[in-house]
């Protein structure tokens, strides 16, 4: 199995949490959605004076999934800082790095600010900003025909990969409504906001050949939803059974593997991840033990819009890097 296929298999646990973000936002308790649920009325949505009815749960999942699709699209226009701590396999210590993430249409450009507690020196940091500026402006600056054709082909390949990832994520979001049954726990307060708390478990009737569905069939946990906005605030999930994934080589992930996610409002009506983590152990057939831990904290979200708008911000905030990129 090559490295990419191995990552696809062993991180299948992470995908429904770290990639889906708020998608696990309540489900329909196995009840097909009615026309009324597909177009929920104000009366169907929270706040509620009593535990929600099945119809109200259907209405909430419809609203939450719509919100998450909108959040996913909006993320491509937000700059942010990401701090990642990661430890894989037999590594004695975790690696830690902080990057500035700049959206560039279908791509994300990363500028490393710090690694393992050491801040990038000014010269290296300016070079990284210069490379970011070049990456953002390369299409406009390329005037050599063959080079431009190569860039266009590379751009089409990147766009195809982006479309494939987005489609998979979209399917994972939509599948949640059928894949899980949710049980009302009650109301709580998190970060000063009223939230609705539900436990969730796999729906026995859900069947799919998708890789993420293997994980869904063994995942249980708790989800908290903002009562005022029908946005997911937090998800904690774990595997209740061992699972095996065949992706060129059998990979087993042990029961008890965990994943969690937190979201916050970063702009009016837009909620994005501010933290996610996963922790798993298992085995790769013939290759021994397998384990991993990672945590990402995101902060300083800022709307930058299109790549042209991102270039304008770079020009204003890092003039030396822009000048040296020409």
GUVEX-547914 format. One record per residue (C-alpha): residue in three letters; residue number from 1; x, y, z. Coordinates in Angstrom, 3 decimals. Each point is the difference from the previous one (the first is absolute). Layout:
lomi->ALA, seza->NUM, u->X, v->Y, w->Z
...
# end
This chain:
lomi->UNK, seza->1, u->0.000, v->0.000, w->0.000
lomi->UNK, seza->2, u->1.447, v->3.398, w->-0.892
lomi->UNK, seza->3, u->0.082, v->2.817, w->2.517
lomi->UNK, seza->4, u->-3.152, v->1.714, w->-1.243
lomi->UNK, seza->5, u->-2.121, v->-3.155, w->0.105
lomi->UNK, seza->6, u->1.347, v->-0.830, w->3.442
lomi->UNK, seza->7, u->-0.995, v->3.456, w->1.235
lomi->UNK, seza->8, u->-3.458, v->-0.408, w->-1.489
lomi->UNK, seza->9, u->-0.546, v->-3.215, w->1.920
lomi->UNK, seza->10, u->1.566, v->0.804, w->3.345
lomi->UNK, seza->11, u->-1.533, v->3.460, w->0.244
lomi->UNK, seza->12, u->-3.468, v->-1.146, w->-0.981
lomi->UNK, seza->13, u->-0.957, v->0.525, w->3.630
lomi->UNK, seza->14, u->0.986, v->3.644, w->-0.236
lomi->UNK, seza->15, u->-1.938, v->0.744, w->-3.170
lomi->UNK, seza->16, u->-3.520, v->0.032, w->1.447
lomi->UNK, seza->17, u->1.099, v->2.392, w->2.748
lomi->UNK, seza->18, u->2.813, v->2.230, w->-1.151
lomi->UNK, seza->19, u->-1.263, v->0.266, w->-3.553
lomi->UNK, seza->20, u->-3.714, v->0.021, w->0.618
lomi->UNK, seza->21, u->0.119, v->2.548, w->2.793
lomi->UNK, seza->22, u->-3.598, v->0.802, w->0.834
lomi->UNK, seza->23, u->-1.470, v->-2.634, w->-2.240
lomi->UNK, seza->24, u->-0.852, v->-2.323, w->2.860
lomi->UNK, seza->25, u->-2.634, v->2.513, w->0.945
lomi->UNK, seza->26, u->-2.875, v->-2.203, w->1.099
lomi->UNK, seza->27, u->-1.816, v->-2.532, w->-2.100
lomi->UNK, seza->28, u->-3.466, v->-1.223, w->-0.731
lomi->UNK, seza->29, u->-0.113, v->-2.981, w->2.372
lomi->UNK, seza->30, u->-0.578, v->-2.248, w->-3.023
lomi->UNK, seza->31, u->-3.141, v->1.847, w->-1.115
lomi->UNK, seza->32, u->-0.144, v->1.094, w->-3.676
lomi->UNK, seza->33, u->-0.112, v->3.754, w->-0.438
lomi->UNK, seza->34, u->-3.411, v->1.411, w->-0.799
lomi->UNK, seza->35, u->-0.687, v->2.977, w->-2.243
lomi->UNK, seza->36, u->-0.489, v->2.090, w->3.132
lomi->UNK, seza->37, u->3.413, v->-1.042, w->1.345
lomi->UNK, seza->38, u->1.656, v->0.877, w->-3.283
lomi->UNK, seza->39, u->-1.461, v->3.505, w->0.378
lomi->UNK, seza->40, u->-0.112, v->0.475, w->3.770
lomi->UNK, seza->41, u->-2.267, v->2.644, w->1.446
lomi->UNK, seza->42, u->1.086, v->2.325, w->2.769
lomi->UNK, seza->43, u->-2.125, v->-2.036, w->2.415
lomi->UNK, seza->44, u->2.004, v->-3.161, w->-0.788
lomi->UNK, seza->45, u->3.357, v->1.537, w->0.872
lomi->UNK, seza->46, u->1.369, v->0.827, w->3.471
lomi->UNK, seza->47, u->-0.495, v->1.454, w->2.532
lomi->UNK, seza->48, u->-2.332, v->-2.719, w->1.256
lomi->UNK, seza->49, u->-1.990, v->-0.034, w->3.243
lomi->UNK, seza->50, u->0.248, v->-3.804, w->0.266
lomi->UNK, seza->51, u->2.208, v->-2.818, w->-1.317
lomi->UNK, seza->52, u->-0.100, v->0.026, w->-3.823
lomi->UNK, seza->53, u->-2.418, v->-2.151, w->-1.945
lomi->UNK, seza->54, u->1.174, v->-2.142, w->-2.951
lomi->UNK, seza->55, u->-1.307, v->2.660, w->-2.369
lomi->UNK, seza->56, u->2.014, v->2.679, w->1.790
lomi->UNK, seza->57, u->3.132, v->-2.132, w->-0.154
lomi->UNK, seza->58, u->-0.550, v->-0.458, w->-3.734
lomi->UNK, seza->59, u->-0.328, v->3.746, w->-0.426
lomi->UNK, seza->60, u->3.164, v->0.648, w->2.014
lomi->UNK, seza->61, u->2.138, v->-2.431, w->-1.978
lomi->UNK, seza->62, u->-1.200, v->1.599, w->-3.241
lomi->UNK, seza->63, u->1.014, v->3.433, w->1.240
lomi->UNK, seza->64, u->3.335, v->-1.218, w->1.432
lomi->UNK, seza->65, u->1.050, v->-1.760, w->-3.210
lomi->UNK, seza->66, u->-0.862, v->3.080, w->-2.052
lomi->UNK, seza->67, u->2.063, v->2.096, w->2.406
lomi->UNK, seza->68, u->2.965, v->-2.343, w->-0.283
lomi->UNK, seza->69, u->0.000, v->0.058, w->-3.791
lomi->UNK, seza->70, u->0.090, v->3.793, w->0.202
lomi->UNK, seza->71, u->2.831, v->-0.101, w->2.559
lomi->UNK, seza->72, u->2.019, v->-2.358, w->-2.210
lomi->UNK, seza->73, u->-0.278, v->2.319, w->-2.977
lomi->UNK, seza->74, u->0.845, v->3.058, w->2.081
lomi->UNK, seza->75, u->3.203, v->-1.536, w->1.378
lomi->UNK, seza->76, u->1.665, v->0.468, w->-3.401
lomi->UNK, seza->77, u->-0.098, v->3.763, w->0.584
lomi->UNK, seza->78, u->1.413, v->0.179, w->3.530
lomi->UNK, seza->79, u->3.601, v->0.471, w->1.031
lomi->UNK, seza->80, u->0.895, v->-1.436, w->3.414
lomi->UNK, seza->81, u->2.832, v->-1.250, w->2.187
lomi->UNK, seza->82, u->0.249, v->-3.733, w->0.700
lomi->UNK, seza->83, u->2.098, v->-1.532, w->2.761
lomi->UNK, seza->84, u->0.450, v->-3.747, w->-0.416
lomi->UNK, seza->85, u->1.468, v->-2.521, w->2.441
lomi->UNK, seza->86, u->0.490, v->-3.455, w->-1.493
lomi->UNK, seza->87, u->1.611, v->-3.246, w->1.077
lomi->UNK, seza->88, u->0.025, v->-3.135, w->-2.142
lomi->UNK, seza->89, u->1.148, v->-3.559, w->0.525
lomi->UNK, seza->90, u->3.248, v->-0.474, w->1.911
lomi->UNK, seza->91, u->0.931, v->3.683, w->0.151
lomi->UNK, seza->92, u->1.306, v->0.831, w->3.481
lomi->UNK, seza->93, u->-1.297, v->3.552, w->-0.013
lomi->UNK, seza->94, u->-2.738, v->1.902, w->-1.786
lomi->UNK, seza->95, u->0.686, v->2.494, w->-2.750
lomi->UNK, seza->96, u->-1.556, v->3.428, w->0.285
lomi->UNK, seza->97, u->-0.334, v->2.746, w->-2.559
lomi->UNK, seza->98, u->-2.015, v->3.150, w->-0.633
lomi->UNK, seza->99, u->-0.939, v->1.213, w->-3.466
lomi->UNK, seza->100, u->-1.895, v->2.868, w->-1.572
lomi->UNK, seza->101, u->-2.563, v->-1.501, w->-2.373
lomi->UNK, seza->102, u->-0.819, v->2.155, w->-3.024
lomi->UNK, seza->103, u->-2.945, v->-1.041, w->-2.183
lomi->UNK, seza->104, u->0.692, v->0.013, w->-3.736
lomi->UNK, seza->105, u->-3.120, v->-1.224, w->-1.744
lomi->UNK, seza->106, u->0.247, v->-3.792, w->-0.102
lomi->UNK, seza->107, u->3.319, v->0.037, w->1.846
lomi->UNK, seza->108, u->1.357, v->0.934, w->3.410
lomi->UNK, seza->109, u->3.401, v->1.653, w->0.316
lomi->UNK, seza->110, u->1.813, v->-0.517, w->3.290
lomi->UNK, seza->111, u->2.646, v->2.275, w->1.438
lomi->UNK, seza->112, u->1.850, v->-1.650, w->2.887
lomi->UNK, seza->113, u->0.407, v->2.388, w->2.921
lomi->UNK, seza->114, u->1.381, v->-2.299, w->2.695
lomi->UNK, seza->115, u->1.200, v->-3.597, w->0.397
lomi->UNK, seza->116, u->0.642, v->-1.930, w->3.205
lomi->UNK, seza->117, u->-0.002, v->3.180, w->2.075
lomi->UNK, seza->118, u->2.408, v->1.900, w->-2.254
lomi->UNK, seza->119, u->-1.282, v->3.063, w->-1.836
lomi->UNK, seza->120, u->1.103, v->0.370, w->-3.605
lomi->UNK, seza->121, u->2.834, v->2.511, w->-0.380
lomi->UNK, seza->122, u->-0.890, v->3.213, w->-1.851
lomi->UNK, seza->123, u->1.931, v->-0.922, w->-3.146
lomi->UNK, seza->124, u->-1.594, v->-3.414, w->-0.325
lomi->UNK, seza->125, u->-3.446, v->1.396, w->0.747
lomi->UNK, seza->126, u->0.324, v->2.682, w->-2.683
lomi->UNK, seza->127, u->1.019, v->-2.692, w->-2.491
lomi->UNK, seza->128, u->-3.074, v->-2.052, w->0.900
lomi->UNK, seza->129, u->-2.249, v->3.031, w->-0.520
lomi->UNK, seza->130, u->1.738, v->0.604, w->-3.338
lomi->UNK, seza->131, u->-0.737, v->-3.583, w->-1.048
lomi->UNK, seza->132, u->-3.619, v->0.435, w->1.083
lomi->UNK, seza->133, u->-0.276, v->3.149, w->-2.096
lomi->UNK, seza->134, u->1.516, v->-1.797, w->-2.981
lomi->UNK, seza->135, u->-2.433, v->-2.861, w->0.385
lomi->UNK, seza->136, u->-2.946, v->2.390, w->0.075
lomi->UNK, seza->137, u->1.154, v->1.988, w->-3.016
lomi->UNK, seza->138, u->1.716, v->-2.643, w->-2.178
lomi->UNK, seza->139, u->-2.845, v->-0.355, w->-2.492
lomi->UNK, seza->140, u->-0.113, v->3.721, w->-0.658
lomi->UNK, seza->141, u->3.786, v->0.298, w->-0.269
lomi->UNK, seza->142, u->0.709, v->-2.997, w->-2.227
lomi->UNK, seza->143, u->0.650, v->1.193, w->-3.575
lomi->UNK, seza->144, u->2.005, v->-2.997, w->-1.294
lomi->UNK, seza->145, u->-2.456, v->-2.096, w->-2.097
lomi->UNK, seza->146, u->1.230, v->-3.464, w->0.999
lomi->UNK, seza->147, u->0.292, v->0.967, w->3.664
lomi->UNK, seza->148, u->-3.488, v->1.481, w->-0.101
lomi->UNK, seza->149, u->-1.381, v->-3.214, w->-1.519
lomi->UNK, seza->150, u->1.694, v->-2.028, w->2.750
lomi->UNK, seza->151, u->-1.514, v->2.287, w->2.649
lomi->UNK, seza->152, u->-3.430, v->-0.327, w->-1.587
lomi->UNK, seza->153, u->0.241, v->-3.811, w->-0.013
lomi->UNK, seza->154, u->1.165, v->0.011, w->3.604
lomi->UNK, seza->155, u->-2.861, v->2.341, w->0.875
lomi->UNK, seza->156, u->-2.533, v->-2.332, w->-1.609
lomi->UNK, seza->157, u->1.409, v->-2.963, w->1.950
lomi->UNK, seza->158, u->-0.159, v->1.950, w->3.268
lomi->UNK, seza->159, u->-3.548, v->1.081, w->-0.772
lomi->UNK, seza->160, u->-1.026, v->-3.613, w->-0.718
lomi->UNK, seza->161, u->1.497, v->-1.132, w->3.326
lomi->UNK, seza->162, u->-1.787, v->2.817, w->1.809
lomi->UNK, seza->163, u->-3.316, v->-0.906, w->-1.637
lomi->UNK, seza->164, u->0.452, v->-3.670, w->0.976
lomi->UNK, seza->165, u->0.765, v->0.898, w->3.631
lomi->UNK, seza->166, u->-2.905, v->2.419, w->0.189
lomi->UNK, seza->167, u->-2.406, v->-2.552, w->-1.508
lomi->UNK, seza->168, u->1.083, v->-2.645, w->2.500
lomi->UNK, seza->169, u->-0.465, v->2.430, w->2.865
lomi->UNK, seza->170, u->-3.405, v->1.030, w->-1.331
lomi->UNK, seza->171, u->-1.089, v->-3.651, w->-0.099
lomi->UNK, seza->172, u->1.276, v->-0.564, w->3.535
lomi->UNK, seza->173, u->-2.004, v->2.973, w->1.256
lomi->UNK, seza->174, u->-3.195, v->-1.157, w->-1.659
lomi->UNK, seza->175, u->0.453, v->-3.595, w->1.182
lomi->UNK, seza->176, u->-0.084, v->1.017, w->3.662
lomi->UNK, seza->177, u->-3.777, v->0.393, w->-0.021
lomi->UNK, seza->178, u->-0.443, v->-3.662, w->-0.878
lomi->UNK, seza->179, u->3.080, v->-1.465, w->1.683
lomi->UNK, seza->180, u->-0.747, v->0.959, w->3.624
lomi->UNK, seza->181, u->-2.785, v->-0.007, w->2.559
lomi->UNK, seza->182, u->0.025, v->2.816, w->2.529
lomi->UNK, seza->183, u->-1.335, v->0.105, w->3.549
lomi->UNK, seza->184, u->-0.924, v->3.138, w->1.887
lomi->UNK, seza->185, u->2.093, v->0.668, w->3.124
lomi->UNK, seza->186, u->-0.967, v->3.547, w->0.834
lomi->UNK, seza->187, u->1.173, v->3.587, w->-0.010
lomi->UNK, seza->188, u->3.415, v->1.293, w->1.075
lomi->UNK, seza->189, u->2.142, v->3.137, w->-0.202
lomi->UNK, seza->190, u->3.336, v->0.117, w->-1.836
lomi->UNK, seza->191, u->2.057, v->3.160, w->-0.415
lomi->UNK, seza->192, u->-2.940, v->1.978, w->1.307
lomi->UNK, seza->193, u->-2.399, v->-1.303, w->-2.668
lomi->UNK, seza->194, u->-3.036, v->-2.231, w->0.407
lomi->UNK, seza->195, u->0.516, v->-3.364, w->-1.712
lomi->UNK, seza->196, u->-2.057, v->-3.136, w->-0.615
lomi->UNK, seza->197, u->1.723, v->-3.260, w->0.994
lomi->UNK, seza->198, u->-0.601, v->-3.350, w->-1.718
lomi->UNK, seza->199, u->1.675, v->-3.397, w->0.078
lomi->UNK, seza->200, u->0.277, v->-1.917, w->-3.265
lomi->UNK, seza->201, u->0.446, v->-3.591, w->-1.145
lomi->UNK, seza->202, u->-0.004, v->-1.801, w->-3.368
lomi->UNK, seza->203, u->-3.357, v->-0.572, w->-1.699
lomi->UNK, seza->204, u->-0.263, v->-3.760, w->-0.748
lomi->UNK, seza->205, u->-1.929, v->0.677, w->-3.201
lomi->UNK, seza->206, u->2.788, v->2.080, w->-1.579
lomi->UNK, seza->207, u->1.984, v->-1.839, w->-2.684
lomi->UNK, seza->208, u->2.699, v->1.372, w->-2.268
lomi->UNK, seza->209, u->3.152, v->-1.222, w->-1.734
lomi->UNK, seza->210, u->1.807, v->3.295, w->0.649
lomi->UNK, seza->211, u->3.165, v->-0.158, w->2.086
lomi->UNK, seza->212, u->-1.288, v->2.569, w->2.497
lomi->UNK, seza->213, u->-3.109, v->-2.155, w->0.543
lomi->UNK, seza->214, u->2.209, v->-2.710, w->1.555
lomi->UNK, seza->215, u->0.911, v->2.503, w->2.699
lomi->UNK, seza->216, u->-3.534, v->1.322, w->0.383
lomi->UNK, seza->217, u->-1.251, v->-3.525, w->0.713
lomi->UNK, seza->218, u->2.160, v->-0.190, w->3.141
lomi->UNK, seza->219, u->0.012, v->3.604, w->1.236
lomi->UNK, seza->220, u->-1.781, v->1.313, w->3.089
lomi->UNK, seza->221, u->0.239, v->3.289, w->1.824
lomi->UNK, seza->222, u->-1.537, v->3.309, w->0.955
lomi->UNK, seza->223, u->-0.786, v->3.145, w->-1.973
lomi->UNK, seza->224, u->-0.859, v->3.493, w->1.216
lomi->UNK, seza->225, u->-1.947, v->2.366, w->-2.269
lomi->UNK, seza->226, u->-0.376, v->3.754, w->0.465
lomi->UNK, seza->227, u->-3.651, v->0.563, w->0.844
lomi->UNK, seza->228, u->-0.259, v->3.426, w->-1.616
lomi->UNK, seza->229, u->1.702, v->-0.830, w->-3.305
lomi->UNK, seza->230, u->-0.321, v->-3.781, w->-0.607
lomi->UNK, seza->231, u->3.782, v->-0.192, w->-0.378
lomi->UNK, seza->232, u->2.142, v->-2.749, w->1.486
lomi->UNK, seza->233, u->2.153, v->1.236, w->2.867
lomi->UNK, seza->234, u->1.745, v->-3.213, w->1.044
lomi->UNK, seza->235, u->0.239, v->-3.694, w->-0.862
lomi->UNK, seza->236, u->1.655, v->-2.739, w->2.060
lomi->UNK, seza->237, u->0.062, v->-3.442, w->-1.608
lomi->UNK, seza->238, u->1.650, v->-3.381, w->0.499
lomi->UNK, seza->239, u->0.045, v->-3.454, w->-1.525
lomi->UNK, seza->240, u->-2.041, v->-2.474, w->2.018
lomi->UNK, seza->241, u->1.425, v->-2.987, w->-1.947
lomi->UNK, seza->242, u->3.211, v->-0.974, w->-1.745
lomi->UNK, seza->243, u->-0.228, v->0.663, w->-3.734
lomi->UNK, seza->244, u->1.942, v->-1.381, w->-2.955
lomi->UNK, seza->245, u->0.514, v->1.904, w->-3.214
lomi->UNK, seza->246, u->1.220, v->-1.646, w->-3.198
lomi->UNK, seza->247, u->1.665, v->2.607, w->-2.209
lomi->UNK, seza->248, u->2.703, v->-1.989, w->-1.752
lomi->UNK, seza->249, u->1.057, v->-1.347, w->3.395
lomi->UNK, seza->250, u->-2.129, v->-0.856, w->3.023
lomi->UNK, seza->251, u->0.206, v->2.640, w->2.716
lomi->UNK, seza->252, u->-1.599, v->-0.539, w->3.393
lomi->UNK, seza->253, u->-0.933, v->2.923, w->2.260
lomi->UNK, seza->254, u->-0.612, v->-0.867, w->3.645
lomi->UNK, seza->255, u->-3.147, v->0.686, w->1.960
lomi->UNK, seza->256, u->0.255, v->3.168, w->2.072
lomi->UNK, seza->257, u->1.565, v->2.147, w->-2.717
lomi->UNK, seza->258, u->-1.230, v->3.542, w->0.526
lomi->UNK, seza->259, u->-0.607, v->3.162, w->-1.971
lomi->UNK, seza->260, u->-1.381, v->3.381, w->0.994
lomi->UNK, seza->261, u->-0.785, v->3.325, w->-1.585
lomi->UNK, seza->262, u->-0.905, v->3.521, w->1.121
lomi->UNK, seza->263, u->-1.518, v->2.752, w->-2.148
lomi->UNK, seza->264, u->-0.586, v->3.714, w->0.539
lomi->UNK, seza->265, u->-1.636, v->2.809, w->-1.913
lomi->UNK, seza->266, u->2.761, v->1.797, w->-1.946
lomi->UNK, seza->267, u->-2.282, v->2.324, w->-1.988
lomi->UNK, seza->268, u->-3.707, v->0.701, w->-0.027
lomi->UNK, seza->269, u->-1.714, v->-3.364, w->-0.542
lomi->UNK, seza->270, u->3.278, v->-1.815, w->-0.790
lomi->UNK, seza->271, u->1.416, v->-2.584, w->2.417
lomi->UNK, seza->272, u->3.400, v->-1.604, w->-0.535
lomi->UNK, seza->273, u->2.239, v->-2.455, w->1.891
lomi->UNK, seza->274, u->2.107, v->1.484, w->2.776
lomi->UNK, seza->275, u->1.268, v->-3.355, w->1.280
lomi->UNK, seza->276, u->-0.008, v->-3.641, w->-0.975
lomi->UNK, seza->277, u->1.921, v->-2.991, w->1.243
lomi->UNK, seza->278, u->0.222, v->-3.749, w->-0.482
lomi->UNK, seza->279, u->1.743, v->-2.821, w->1.809
lomi->UNK, seza->280, u->0.079, v->-3.593, w->-1.250
lomi->UNK, seza->281, u->1.890, v->-3.291, w->0.239
lomi->UNK, seza->282, u->-0.123, v->-3.068, w->-2.177
lomi->UNK, seza->283, u->1.984, v->-2.248, w->-2.316
lomi->UNK, seza->284, u->0.988, v->-0.298, w->-3.623
lomi->UNK, seza->285, u->-0.011, v->-3.630, w->-1.102
lomi->UNK, seza->286, u->3.602, v->-1.241, w->-0.346
lomi->UNK, seza->287, u->1.403, v->3.380, w->1.069
lomi->UNK, seza->288, u->-0.776, v->0.114, w->3.717
lomi->UNK, seza->289, u->-1.389, v->2.639, w->2.317
lomi->UNK, seza->290, u->-1.627, v->3.179, w->-1.195
lomi->UNK, seza->291, u->-0.755, v->3.101, w->2.055
lomi->UNK, seza->292, u->-0.504, v->3.697, w->-0.389
lomi->UNK, seza->293, u->-0.934, v->3.169, w->1.837
lomi->UNK, seza->294, u->-0.631, v->3.443, w->-1.420
lomi->UNK, seza->295, u->-1.538, v->3.237, w->1.192
lomi->UNK, seza->296, u->-0.681, v->3.132, w->-2.033
lomi->UNK, seza->297, u->-0.890, v->3.380, w->1.499
lomi->UNK, seza->298, u->-1.149, v->2.714, w->-2.408
lomi->UNK, seza->299, u->-0.214, v->3.712, w->0.828
lomi->UNK, seza->300, u->0.004, v->3.482, w->-1.505
lomi->UNK, seza->301, u->-2.524, v->-0.752, w->-2.729
lomi->UNK, seza->302, u->-0.159, v->2.851, w->-2.517
lomi->UNK, seza->303, u->-2.084, v->0.244, w->-3.140
lomi->UNK, seza->304, u->2.264, v->0.694, w->-2.986
lomi->UNK, seza->305, u->-2.291, v->-0.981, w->-2.871
lomi->UNK, seza->306, u->1.423, v->-0.872, w->-3.412
lomi->UNK, seza->307, u->3.687, v->-0.629, w->-0.878
lomi->UNK, seza->308, u->0.175, v->3.541, w->-1.455
lomi->UNK, seza->309, u->-1.183, v->1.381, w->3.337
lomi->UNK, seza->310, u->2.549, v->-2.191, w->1.821
lomi->UNK, seza->311, u->2.748, v->1.433, w->-2.225
lomi->UNK, seza->312, u->-1.098, v->3.528, w->0.896
lomi->UNK, seza->313, u->0.259, v->-0.836, w->3.701
lomi->UNK, seza->314, u->3.459, v->-1.533, w->-0.472
lomi->UNK, seza->315, u->1.107, v->3.086, w->-1.916
lomi->UNK, seza->316, u->-1.158, v->2.239, w->2.846
lomi->UNK, seza->317, u->1.302, v->-2.094, w->2.911
lomi->UNK, seza->318, u->3.181, v->-1.494, w->-1.523
lomi->UNK, seza->319, u->1.222, v->2.545, w->-2.584
lomi->UNK, seza->320, u->3.577, v->-1.286, w->-0.010
lomi->UNK, seza->321, u->-1.125, v->-3.533, w->-0.837
lomi->UNK, seza->322, u->-2.243, v->1.223, w->-2.806
lomi->UNK, seza->323, u->2.764, v->2.209, w->-1.412
lomi->UNK, seza->324, u->2.554, v->-2.834, w->-0.011
lomi->UNK, seza->325, u->-2.455, v->-2.379, w->-1.659
lomi->UNK, seza->326, u->0.026, v->2.024, w->-3.235
# end
